[in-house]
Amino acid sequence: MQLSIPRRRRSCTSYQIATYISMLSKGEEKGSCDSGVSSNGSNGGSLKQPNNSKRATLEIVPLLKSPPPKEQGGNSIKNVFTRNGQFPGCVYFIIAHVFCERASYYSSRAILVLYLTRFLDFDEDSATAMYHAFVMLCYFSAPIGAMVADGWLGKYKTILCSCFIYAAGSITMAITALPPLGAPDKVGPLIALLLISLGIGGLGPSVSAFGGDQFSANQEGMIQLYFNMFFFSTNAGAVIFFYLIPQLRSDVQCYGDDCYSLAFGITAGLILAATLLFVAGTSMYKKNPPSGNMIGLVFRTIMSALKNKFTSQSREKRNHWLDWASDNYERDLVEDIKIVLHVMVLFLPLPMFFALSEQYGSRWTLQAEKMDGSLGPIGNIKPDQMQVTTALLILIFIPTFKGIVYPLLAKCNLLVKPLQRMGAGMFLVGASFLIAGLIELRLERTPITVPPVGKADLRIIHTSPCDLKVQGENNYNVTLSFAQTSGYQRLDAGSQDLTLVCAGYPDLNTTVNLKSQSKLTVAVRVQNGELKDIQFYDAERRPKQAVSQVRLLLFMLDGALGNDANIILEGPHKYTILRVAGTSDTNLISMVPGSYRVLVAHNDSNYKRVPQELVVNTGGVYTTILMLNNTQARLATFQDVSPYQMSMLWQIPQYVVLTAGAVLFCVTVLEFSFTQAPESMKSVMQAIWLLSSGFGNLITFTVADLRLFASRSSEFFFFAGLMGVVDIIFIILAVRYKYVTPRSGKDDELALVAGTAINARDDEYGSGISP
């Protein structure tokens, strides 16, 4: 049995991104939206009207001949930089607003998980949970924003208030990122994220629809151009700032560390600019009054049906439990809600899709931290810059799939139906996590070797101009030439006496204290005609951040540069080390991976370049010794902890598969819901879509917060397997699904254009397609 859609006039809400479809059916002046069910009642047709027929009646609407709505106050829309005198100039302010606001959102989201782990010192699981809690709140607050816009304030006031809330959150985030103010405090950033999520929730459902409100009924072509501009500005902001903000965060140093205050300051500046741009067009906007809350109406109808069913004293049997609401609400409305519930069955697996597809900004970014971002002479990729891959692939894949992939598959009768594409998309998203799990498994198989309890590692580094012999207890014997190292050798923990012998110099007797499970280095040099040693414990683990760490020792012969010097390291970043004493060691310096020139100077004299370069790789820890006399210099670098060996570029396959799956799934499911649901229920379907995204992030939040898995690879494989199970359930539901009879004629044409518009609208949120 197939369900038929009653053809009715649609209501205009913030969720209906194809706002122009609603405009085409407006018949009233002042731009108010028709109820879609009845002209009576403030709730868009909630009141019962006389109806002698049990079947929904068809209402013929002169879609293209309705007079264009007029602006409130009787003023016509001003046109600036118009296209053939038709394009509303105020729309340019909205497009510019969208570019800045989306750039601010993507910028904040790109660096968020690293900010939580590196700056606020949350562990990876807590940072992942907080990241997805933030995204979840963005989605859950969107229906609230839509109800406020449609039922109370109207779109213009809702957008303006949301901008102020968003800006307050962004400014708070930037201020609390200042180390003197923000380092010890974690409450400020959490409040900031809450404000930002509420601001985004208010903006999301309203901005694109408000732009659509600026067009008249006879401007279908201009509205399509508007949504193309909307889509381009959104993704342009994503591509530019996904790259730029992580670059600034890393390359600009604030208080000796990554400059998160600058990065979040830029995001705050962007949302302030977005607010000013939106306000600048105020005098030109057409501001329609609130059109009624369809989401609330559907909720009240369902509650009425349940109440009547369980409280009614009548023994009357009805075909569907929703029919019990027909006593209070229009029959047409009840039939539309039945269709929505019918389509909603296929939305049940959606949360699991979003639980996976949103993790590129959290788990995948943390995975990139454990990989080598070196690109040779080109430079280095930052872990949070890998997210730009998604935005770039979206721009490539959407036209490619539509113009090439789908036609080729159609020739083989593959992925012809929407539900087939959705199932294939879910499969690919699961496969992307299988790839991520295999990469994580490879990373986990190269752990750092730490001495067991009761043992310690000892290393000798020789910088004296002679052959060095080292003798110790338990037959410990080592012979080293100039600038050589013994490497780490495992010994029993405890104190041990060593004798160092070097021809031409008195023997040196020294004692080393080998702590259990530690790594100790003894560096030997000549000073004042005698052997001297300097001892220090080495790092046992790689740095948390995607950087290198270097301990710099400066050994100078007598009188060389007055026994201290200034050192400059020039490479991907510039580091200046002032007044380094000739016999002291420095603390570990965190450095951007790459090759560095080493320049040495003393007392403002000209810097002299050392012949050897300092080369450090991501995750590596090094001891570097700079040996100087009055005529020459030599640099020797020794590896304490091995760097990451796997290139960050190995993540590209999982990004490709994830984005392909997201394009297959997200674009299709939006078009599917738009063609299957009644026109008056488009806003309800969009709300269900956004809530599914929120629940997907809730799943990821729960898994991360409960810390269910000992290894990250196990978690990735779990998500891949769970996605496979959910995909099978979806296929079963899809096979049993009965397609709703599609609209014909003008309705088909409008639904097709609506699909394009809703795709641009969804990109504003980033629901599984865009970041």
C-alpha positions in Angstrom: 0.0 0.0 0.0 1.4 3.4 -1.0 0.9 6.6 0.9 -0.3 9.6 -1.0 0.6 13.2 -0.2 -2.2 15.7 0.1 -1.2 18.7 -2.0 -1.4 21.6 0.3 0.0 25.0 0.7 3.1 24.9 2.8 4.0 26.9 5.8 7.1 29.1 6.0 9.5 28.3 8.8 13.2 28.8 9.4 13.8 25.1 8.8 12.5 25.3 5.2 15.6 26.3 3.5 14.0 26.5 0.2 12.2 29.5 1.4 11.4 30.7 -2.0 9.0 27.7 -2.5 6.9 29.1 0.3 7.1 32.6 -1.2 5.8 31.3 -4.5 2.6 30.2 -2.7 2.1 33.4 -0.6 -1.0 35.2 -1.3 -1.1 37.7 1.5 0.5 41.1 1.6 3.3 41.9 4.1 5.0 38.7 3.3 3.3 36.5 5.9 3.3 32.8 5.3 0.1 30.9 4.6 -0.7 28.3 7.3 -0.5 25.4 4.9 -3.7 23.8 6.5 -6.1 26.6 7.2 -6.2 30.3 7.2 -7.7 30.3 10.7 -5.8 30.1 13.9 -2.4 31.5 15.0 -0.7 28.1 14.9 -0.8 27.5 11.3 -4.0 25.6 10.9 -4.2 23.9 14.2 -7.9 24.5 14.6 -10.5 22.0 13.4 -12.4 23.1 10.3 -15.6 21.6 9.0 -14.8 18.6 6.9 -17.4 16.2 5.5 -15.0 14.0 3.8 -12.6 11.5 5.4 -10.1 12.0 2.5 -7.9 15.1 2.3 -9.0 17.5 -0.3 -6.8 19.0 -2.9 -6.3 22.8 -2.9 -5.4 24.4 -6.2 -2.9 27.2 -5.6 -1.8 29.7 -8.2 1.9 29.2 -7.4 3.4 31.4 -10.1 0.7 34.1 -10.3 0.6 35.1 -6.7 1.5 38.7 -6.2 5.0 39.2 -4.8 5.0 40.0 -1.1 5.6 43.5 0.0 8.1 44.6 2.6 6.8 45.7 6.0 6.1 49.4 6.0 5.4 49.4 2.3 9.0 50.1 1.2 10.3 48.1 -1.8 13.5 46.1 -1.6 16.5 48.2 -2.4 18.8 46.8 -5.0 22.5 47.4 -4.8 25.1 45.7 -7.2 22.1 44.1 -8.8 21.9 41.4 -11.5 19.7 42.6 -14.3 18.0 44.8 -11.7 16.5 41.8 -9.9 19.0 40.6 -7.3 18.3 42.3 -3.9 21.4 44.2 -2.8 20.8 43.3 0.9 21.6 39.7 0.1 25.3 40.6 -0.3 25.4 41.6 3.4 23.9 38.2 4.3 26.4 36.3 2.2 29.3 38.3 3.7 27.8 37.6 7.1 27.7 33.9 6.4 31.3 33.8 5.2 32.6 35.5 8.4 30.3 33.5 10.7 31.1 30.1 9.2 34.8 31.0 9.2 34.6 31.8 12.9 32.8 28.5 13.6 35.2 26.4 11.6 38.2 28.1 13.0 37.1 27.5 16.6 36.2 23.9 15.9 39.4 23.2 14.0 41.7 23.9 17.0 39.3 23.1 19.8 40.5 19.5 20.6 44.2 20.5 20.6 43.3 23.5 22.8 41.6 21.2 25.3 44.5 18.8 25.4 47.5 21.1 25.1 46.5 24.3 26.8 43.9 23.2 29.3 45.6 19.8 29.9 42.6 17.6 29.5 43.4 14.0 28.6 42.4 12.8 25.1 39.1 11.1 26.3 37.9 14.1 28.2 38.8 16.4 25.3 37.0 14.2 22.9 33.9 14.1 25.1 33.9 17.9 25.5 34.4 18.5 21.8 31.4 16.4 20.9 29.4 17.9 23.8 30.0 21.3 22.1 28.9 20.0 18.7 25.9 18.2 20.2 24.7 21.5 21.9 25.0 23.3 18.5 22.6 20.8 17.0 20.2 20.5 19.9 19.9 24.3 20.2 19.0 24.6 16.5 15.4 23.5 17.0 15.0 25.9 19.9 16.4 28.7 17.7 13.9 27.8 14.9 11.0 27.8 17.3 12.1 31.2 18.7 12.4 32.6 15.1 9.1 31.1 13.8 6.9 31.6 16.8 8.2 34.6 18.7 11.0 37.0 17.6 11.0 36.5 13.9 14.2 35.7 11.9 15.8 39.1 11.9 15.7 39.6 15.7 16.7 36.0 16.3 19.8 36.4 14.1 20.8 39.6 15.8 20.4 38.2 19.3 22.2 35.1 18.4 25.1 37.1 16.9 25.5 38.9 20.3 25.5 35.7 22.2 27.9 34.1 19.8 30.2 37.1 20.0 30.2 37.1 23.8 31.2 33.5 23.8 34.0 34.0 21.3 35.4 37.0 23.2 35.3 35.0 26.4 37.2 32.2 24.7 39.9 34.5 23.4 40.4 36.2 26.8 40.5 32.9 28.8 43.1 31.6 26.3 45.6 34.2 27.5 48.1 32.2 29.6 48.2 34.6 32.6 44.4 34.5 32.8 43.3 31.3 31.3 45.9 28.6 32.0 44.7 27.6 35.5 41.0 28.1 34.8 38.8 25.7 32.9 35.4 27.2 33.8 35.8 30.2 31.5 36.3 28.2 28.2 33.4 25.9 29.1 31.1 28.9 29.6 32.4 30.3 26.3 31.6 27.1 24.4 28.1 27.1 25.9 27.5 30.6 24.6 28.9 29.8 21.2 26.7 26.7 20.8 23.6 28.7 21.7 24.5 31.4 19.2 25.1 28.9 16.5 21.8 27.2 17.3 20.0 30.5 16.8 21.8 31.4 13.6 21.7 28.1 11.8 18.0 27.7 11.1 17.4 31.4 10.4 20.1 32.9 8.2 19.7 31.1 4.9 15.9 31.3 5.2 16.0 35.0 6.0 18.1 35.5 2.8 15.4 33.6 0.9 12.8 36.0 2.3 14.4 38.9 0.5 13.3 37.6 -2.9 10.0 38.0 -4.6 7.8 35.3 -6.1 9.0 35.7 -9.6 12.7 35.3 -8.8 13.3 31.6 -8.9 16.5 31.9 -10.9 17.9 34.5 -8.5 17.1 32.4 -5.5 19.1 29.5 -7.0 22.0 31.9 -7.5 21.6 33.0 -3.9 21.9 29.5 -2.6 24.9 28.8 -4.8 26.6 31.9 -3.4 25.6 30.7 0.1 27.2 27.3 -0.5 30.3 28.8 -1.9 30.8 31.4 0.9 30.4 28.6 3.5 33.0 26.3 2.0 35.4 29.1 1.1 35.4 30.1 4.7 36.0 26.5 5.7 38.9 25.9 3.3 40.7 29.2 4.1 40.4 29.2 7.8 40.9 25.5 8.3 44.3 26.1 7.0 45.1 29.6 8.3 44.1 29.4 12.0 46.1 26.2 12.8 49.1 27.8 11.0 48.9 30.9 13.1 48.2 28.9 16.3 51.4 27.0 15.7 53.8 29.5 14.1 53.1 32.5 16.3 54.4 32.1 19.8 52.6 33.7 22.8 54.3 33.4 26.2 56.6 30.8 24.8 53.8 28.5 23.6 51.2 28.1 20.8 49.2 31.3 20.4 45.6 30.1 21.1 44.7 33.6 22.3 45.5 35.0 18.8 43.6 32.1 17.1 40.5 32.6 19.2 40.9 36.4 18.9 40.6 36.1 15.2 37.5 33.9 15.5 36.0 36.6 17.8 36.9 39.3 15.3 35.2 37.3 12.5 31.9 36.9 14.4 32.0 40.6 15.3 32.6 41.4 11.6 29.7 39.1 10.7 27.5 41.0 13.2 28.4 44.4 11.8 27.9 43.2 8.2 24.4 41.9 9.1 23.5 45.1 10.9 24.7 47.2 8.0 21.9 45.9 5.7 19.1 46.5 8.2 17.5 49.3 6.3 17.2 47.2 3.2 15.9 43.9 4.7 12.4 42.6 4.3 11.4 41.4 7.7 8.5 39.0 7.7 6.6 38.5 11.0 6.8 35.1 12.8 4.9 32.5 10.7 4.0 30.0 13.4 5.7 27.1 15.0 5.1 23.9 13.0 7.3 21.8 15.2 5.3 22.8 18.3 2.1 22.1 16.3 3.2 18.6 15.4 4.1 17.9 19.0 0.8 19.1 20.3 -1.0 17.0 17.7 0.8 13.9 18.7 0.2 14.6 22.4 -3.5 15.1 21.7 -3.7 11.8 19.9 -2.1 10.0 22.8 -4.3 11.7 25.3 -7.5 11.0 23.4 -6.6 7.4 22.8 -5.9 6.5 26.4 -8.6 8.7 28.0 -11.5 8.2 25.6 -14.5 6.2 26.9 -15.5 5.3 23.4 -14.9 1.8 22.1 -14.5 3.1 18.6 -11.6 1.6 16.6 -9.5 3.8 14.4 -7.2 2.8 11.6 -4.2 4.6 13.1 -3.5 5.9 16.6 -2.9 9.4 15.3 -6.5 9.5 14.1 -7.5 10.2 17.7 -6.1 13.7 17.1 -8.7 14.4 14.3 -11.2 15.5 16.9 -9.1 18.6 17.7 -6.9 19.1 14.6 -7.4 19.2 10.8 -7.5 15.9 9.1 -4.9 17.1 6.6 -2.5 17.9 9.4 -3.0 14.4 10.9 -2.4 12.7 7.6 0.8 14.7 7.1 2.1 13.7 10.5 1.4 10.0 9.6 3.7 10.4 6.6 6.4 12.0 8.7 6.3 9.1 11.1 6.5 6.7 8.2 9.6 8.4 6.8 11.1 8.7 10.3 11.6 5.0 10.5 14.5 5.3 8.1 16.0 8.0 10.3 16.5 5.7 13.2 20.1 4.7 12.1 21.1 8.3 11.4 22.7 9.0 14.9 25.2 6.2 14.4 26.2 7.8 11.0 26.9 11.1 12.7 28.6 9.4 15.6 31.3 8.4 13.1 31.3 11.2 10.6 31.9 14.0 13.2 35.0 12.4 14.7 37.4 13.8 12.1 37.7 16.9 14.3 38.4 14.9 17.5 39.8 11.4 17.4 41.3 11.8 13.9 43.0 15.0 14.8 44.4 13.3 17.9 45.6 10.5 15.7 47.3 13.0 13.4 49.3 14.2 16.4 51.0 10.9 16.5 52.1 11.0 12.9 54.8 12.8 11.0 53.6 16.0 9.3 56.8 16.7 7.4 56.5 17.5 3.7 60.2 18.0 3.0 61.1 21.3 1.5 57.4 22.3 1.3 57.0 22.5 5.1 54.9 20.7 7.7 51.3 19.9 8.1 49.7 20.7 11.4 47.5 17.9 12.9 44.5 20.2 12.9 45.1 21.3 9.3 44.2 17.8 8.0 40.6 18.8 8.5 40.8 21.0 5.5 40.9 17.8 3.4 37.2 17.4 4.1 36.2 20.8 2.9 38.3 20.5 -0.3 36.9 17.0 -1.1 33.3 18.3 -0.6 33.8 20.9 -3.3 35.3 18.2 -5.6 33.0 15.3 -4.9 29.5 16.9 -5.0 29.7 18.0 -8.7 31.8 14.8 -9.6 29.3 12.4 -8.1 26.4 14.3 -9.8 28.0 14.6 -13.2 30.2 11.5 -13.5 29.8 8.9 -10.7 26.0 8.6 -10.6 25.5 8.5 -14.5 28.2 5.7 -14.7 26.7 3.7 -11.9 23.2 4.1 -13.5 24.4 2.5 -16.6 25.2 -0.6 -14.5 21.9 -0.2 -12.6 23.8 0.5 -9.4 22.8 3.0 -6.7 19.9 4.2 -8.7 17.5 4.6 -5.8 18.0 7.1 -2.9 17.9 4.4 -0.2 20.6 2.4 -2.1 22.9 5.4 -2.1 22.2 6.0 1.6 23.2 2.4 2.4 26.3 2.7 0.4 27.2 5.9 2.1 26.9 4.3 5.6 29.1 1.4 4.4 31.8 3.8 3.3 31.8 5.7 6.5 32.2 2.5 8.4 35.1 1.5 6.0 36.8 4.8 6.8 37.0 3.9 10.4 38.4 0.5 9.5 41.2 2.3 7.7 41.7 4.6 10.7 41.8 1.6 13.0 44.5 -0.1 10.9 46.6 3.1 10.9 46.1 3.4 14.7 47.2 -0.3 15.1 50.4 0.5 13.2 51.1 3.4 15.5 50.4 1.4 18.6 52.9 -1.3 17.5 55.8 1.1 17.7 55.7 2.0 21.5 58.5 3.7 23.4 60.6 1.2 25.3 60.8 2.0 29.0 63.2 0.0 31.2 61.4 -2.5 33.5 61.3 -2.1 37.3 64.8 -2.5 38.8 66.5 -1.6 35.5 67.8 1.6 33.9 69.4 2.7 30.6 72.8 4.4 30.5 74.2 6.3 27.6 77.7 7.8 27.1 78.3 10.7 24.7 81.9 11.5 23.9 83.0 15.0 22.8 86.7 14.9 23.8 89.5 15.1 21.2 90.7 11.5 22.0 89.5 7.9 22.1 87.5 7.4 25.3 87.4 4.1 27.3 84.7 3.7 29.9 84.9 0.9 32.5 82.2 0.1 35.1 80.8 -2.7 37.3 79.6 -6.0 36.0 82.0 -6.0 33.0 80.6 -2.7 31.6 83.2 -1.6 29.0 82.7 1.0 26.2 85.2 2.5 23.7 84.2 5.6 21.8 85.7 8.0 19.3 85.1 11.7 19.1 81.4 12.7 18.7 80.2 9.1 19.2 77.6 7.7 21.5 77.4 4.3 23.2 73.6 4.2 22.7 71.4 3.1 25.6 72.6 0.0 27.5 70.4 -1.6 30.1 71.9 -2.0 33.6 70.8 -2.8 37.1 69.3 0.2 38.9 71.4 1.8 41.6 74.7 3.6 42.1 77.6 2.6 39.9 81.2 3.8 39.7 82.6 4.5 36.3 86.2 5.1 35.2 86.8 7.3 32.1 90.2 7.0 30.4 91.3 9.3 27.6 94.9 9.4 26.3 96.7 12.7 27.2 94.3 13.5 30.1 94.0 12.4 33.7 91.6 9.6 34.3 88.1 10.6 35.6 86.3 8.6 38.2 82.6 9.4 38.5 79.5 7.9 40.0 76.1 7.6 38.3 72.8 7.1 40.1 70.6 4.9 37.9 67.0 5.3 39.0 64.7 2.4 38.3 62.9 2.7 34.9 64.9 5.8 34.0 67.3 6.8 31.1 70.5 8.6 32.1 73.1 10.2 29.8 76.7 11.0 30.7 78.3 13.6 28.3 82.1 13.7 28.5 84.2 16.8 27.5 87.6 18.4 28.1 87.7 21.5 30.2 90.9 23.2 31.6 93.0 20.2 30.5 90.9 17.7 32.4 88.0 15.3 31.6 84.7 16.5 32.9 81.3 14.9 32.7 77.7 16.2 32.9 74.8 13.9 33.7 71.1 14.3 33.0 68.0 12.2 32.8 66.5 11.8 29.4 62.9 12.0 28.3 61.1 8.6 28.4 58.2 9.5 26.2 57.3 11.5 23.1 55.9 15.0 23.6 52.1 15.3 23.8 52.1 17.8 21.0 53.1 17.3 17.4 56.5 18.9 18.0 60.1 17.9 18.6 62.0 18.5 21.8 65.7 19.4 21.9 68.2 19.6 24.8 71.0 21.9 23.7 74.5 21.5 25.3 77.2 24.0 24.5 80.8 22.7 25.0 83.6 25.3 24.4 87.3 25.0 24.7 89.1 27.4 27.0 88.5 31.0 26.1 86.2 30.3 23.2 83.7 33.2 23.0 84.3 34.0 26.6 82.7 30.7 27.7 79.1 31.8 26.8 77.3 32.6 23.6 74.0 33.5 22.0 72.5 30.9 19.7 69.9 31.3 17.0 68.1 28.4 15.3 66.6 29.4 12.0 64.2 27.1 10.2 60.4 26.6 10.1 60.4 28.7 13.2 63.1 31.0 14.7 64.4 30.3 18.2 66.9 32.5 20.1 68.8 31.2 23.1 70.6 34.0 24.9 73.7 33.8 27.1 74.2 30.0 27.1 77.0 29.1 29.5 79.7 26.9 28.1 79.3 24.1 30.5 75.6 24.1 31.2 72.7 22.2 29.7 69.4 23.7 28.7 66.0 22.5 29.4 64.1 20.7 26.7 63.0 23.1 24.0 59.8 22.4 22.1 60.4 23.0 18.4 58.5 22.9 15.2 59.8 19.9 13.2 62.2 20.6 10.3 65.7 21.5 9.4 67.4 24.4 11.2 70.5 26.5 10.6 72.6 27.1 13.7 74.1 30.6 14.2 76.4 31.5 17.1 77.5 34.9 18.3 79.0 36.5 21.4 78.9 40.1 22.8 76.9 41.4 19.8 79.4 40.1 17.3 78.4 38.8 13.9 76.7 35.5 14.0 78.6 32.6 12.4 76.9 29.6 10.9 77.7 26.1 12.1 78.4 23.8 9.1 76.0 21.1 10.3 72.2 21.6 10.4 69.9 20.5 13.2 67.2 18.2 11.8 64.3 17.2 14.1 61.2 15.2 13.3 57.7 15.1 14.8 57.6 13.4 18.2 61.3 13.0 18.5 63.4 14.0 21.5 67.0 14.9 20.9 70.2 15.8 22.7 72.3 18.3 20.6 75.9 19.2 21.5 77.4 22.3 20.0 81.2 22.1 20.3 83.2 25.4 19.8 86.7 26.7 19.8 88.0 30.0 18.5 88.4 28.7 14.9 85.7 26.1 14.3 82.3 24.7 15.4 80.7 21.3 15.2 77.2 20.1 15.9 76.4 16.6 17.0 72.8 15.4 17.5 71.8 12.3 19.4 68.3 10.7 19.5 66.8 10.2 22.9 63.3 9.2 21.8 62.5 8.0 18.3 60.2 10.3 16.2 57.0 9.2 14.6 57.7 7.3 11.5 54.3 7.2 9.8 53.5 10.2 7.6 50.3 12.2 8.2 49.5 11.8 4.6 48.4 8.2 5.3 45.2 9.7 6.7 44.2 10.9 3.3 42.5 7.6 2.3 40.3 7.6 5.3 39.3 11.2 4.7 38.5 10.3 1.0 36.4 7.4 2.0 34.6 9.3 4.8 33.8 12.3 2.5 32.6 10.0 -0.3 30.3 8.2 2.1 29.0 11.5 3.6 28.2 12.9 0.1 26.4 9.7 -0.8 24.5 9.7 2.4 23.8 13.3 3.4 22.9 14.8 0.1 20.7 11.9 -0.7 18.9 11.7 2.6 18.1 15.4 2.5 16.7 15.1 -1.0 14.8 11.9 0.0 13.2 13.5 3.0 12.2 16.6 1.0 10.5 14.5 -1.7 8.9 12.0 0.6 7.6 14.4 3.3 4.6 16.7 2.8 5.4 20.2 2.0 4.1 21.5 5.3 6.4 19.1 7.2 9.7 20.1 5.7 10.6 22.0 8.8 9.8 19.0 11.0 12.0 16.7 8.8 14.9 19.2 9.1 14.4 19.3 12.9 14.6 15.5 13.0 17.7 15.6 10.8 19.5 18.0 13.2 18.4 16.1 16.3 19.8 13.0 14.7 23.1 14.8 14.4 23.0 15.8 18.0 22.2 12.3 19.2 25.1 11.0 17.1 27.5 13.3 18.9 25.9 12.2 22.2 26.9 8.6 21.3 30.6 9.6 20.7 30.5 11.7 23.9 29.3 8.7 25.9 31.9 6.3 24.5 34.7 8.7 25.1 33.5 9.7 28.6 33.1 6.1 29.7 36.6 5.2 28.5 35.4 1.8 27.3 38.5 0.8 25.3 42.1 0.4 26.4 43.4 1.2 22.9 42.3 3.7 20.3 42.4 1.1 17.5 39.9 -1.1 19.4 37.6 1.9 19.6 37.9 2.6 15.8 37.2 -1.1 15.0 34.2 -1.0 17.4 32.7 2.0 15.6 33.4 0.4 12.2 31.7 -2.9 13.3 28.7 -1.0 14.9 28.3 1.0 11.7 28.2 -2.3 9.7 25.4 -3.7 12.0 23.4 -0.4 11.7 23.8 -0.5 8.0 22.3 -4.0 7.8 19.4 -2.8 9.9 19.0 0.2 7.6 19.0 -2.1 4.5 16.2 -4.2 6.1 14.2 -1.1 6.8 14.8 0.2 3.3 13.6 -3.0 1.7 10.4 -2.9 3.7 9.9 0.8 3.1 7.0 1.9 0.8 7.8 5.0 -1.2 5.3 7.9 -1.0 3.8 8.8 -4.3 5.9 11.6 -5.6 4.5 15.0 -6.6 4.0 15.7 -10.2 4.2 18.8 -12.3 5.2 22.0 -10.6 5.6 20.2 -7.3 8.3 18.0 -8.8 10.1 20.9 -10.1 10.0 22.8 -6.8 11.0 19.7 -4.9 14.1 19.3 -7.1 15.2 22.9 -6.6 14.5 22.4 -2.9 17.0 19.6 -2.8 19.7 21.9 -4.1 18.7 24.6 -1.5 18.6 22.2 1.4 22.1 20.9 0.6 23.4 24.4 0.8 21.5 24.9 4.0 22.8 21.7 5.6 26.4 22.8 4.8 25.8 25.7 7.2 25.6 23.2 10.0 28.2 20.7 8.6 26.0 17.7 9.3 28.3 15.0 8.2 29.3 16.7 4.9 31.0 19.8 5.7 33.2 20.2 8.8 
